[in-house]
Amino acid sequence: MPAVNTVSGPIDTADLGFTLMHEHIIVESPGVKENFPIIDREAEIDKAAAKLKDVMERGVNTLVDLTPGDWRDIPLVKEVVRRSGMQVIVATGIYWEVPHHFRSITGRNIDYIAELFVKDIQDGIMDTGVKAGIIKCATDEPGVTQDVERILRASAKAHRATSVPISTHTHAASEVGLKQQDVFESEGVDLSRVVIGHSGDTEDTNYLRKLCDRGSYIGMDRFGIDIFLENEKRIATIAKMCGMGYAEKMVLSHDAACYFGWVDPPLRERIVPNWHFNYIPDNVLPALREAGVTEDQIRTMTVENPRRIFEKQGAY
């Protein structure tokens, strides 16, 4: 079997097991925790390690941390992994709120951005010794702006140079996943090596089928965020897609984080109490079974599809 880079080093794709394909260890606006005394780093590392151990006890083997390059904290993630034992794959890439350094106005070209992504994948992220195993890019409600398109194209170029898969953030209501596919396709990307993220925020199976029929996987990956779409509707949509034969094109996750700095913890607990790593094994899988999704289909979405995504390798 091919290998995939994790925080702890390369592992065989056959050893990925039950994989949550779109999560985060720490989410905080770039530069905030580095310049203001807002977190107790040691305490947050301990809390994060405990949360990962908790979900490992529920049968989850691997977590894909899709925090992009302009947001991530690899030294912190390394220590969380060391204390927890979880297999964690980290990303390179840039979020849709493109930092000024990467905008077109700077005169820096797309190849410059792609080369930075490739360096993260092939040489490692700064001096951490950790190599990225996936590329993250994002398009939200504003759509494929000029600067977002530059990041999409840089992601495509880095993917083709390294064979590392692409996973995206989207605004499903705007159907921007199709526009992402257009850009990737124009760069020669095999769309079966792309996960169109946050697709589970919609019940529109016509849109979801279009994404899948072009070859991509879709991320049903915001379980617990009922303010975007209620859990019952997410379950029903997956069951419907499985009934139409699309289990082999879906992956499951929460888009949750051990530490989430965008919302004060008491408010987060009040508005999204189910937004945590345990929700899929504890609540979603039983609900899917009740909705008629088979054990084979659940294994396909949680084990086989992640393995296929990472084992399809070879630059082109």
Buried (B, 14 or more C-beta within 10 A) or exposed (E): EBBBBBBBEEBEBEBBBBBBBBBBBBBBEBEEBEEEEEBEBEEBBBBBBEBBEBBBEEEBBBBBBBBBBBBBBBBBBBBBBEBBEBBBBBBBBBBBBBBEEBBBEEEBEBEBBBBBBBBBBBEBBEEBEBBBBBBBBBBBEEBBBEBBBBBBBBBBBBBBBBBBBBBBBBBBEBBBBBBBBEBBBEBEBBBBBBBBBBBBBBBBBEBBBBBBEBBBBBBBBBBBBBEBBEBEBBBBBBBBBBBEEBBBBBBBBBBBBBBBBEBEEEEBEEEBEBBBBBBBBEBBBEBBBEBEBEEEBBEBBBBBBBBBBBBBBEEE
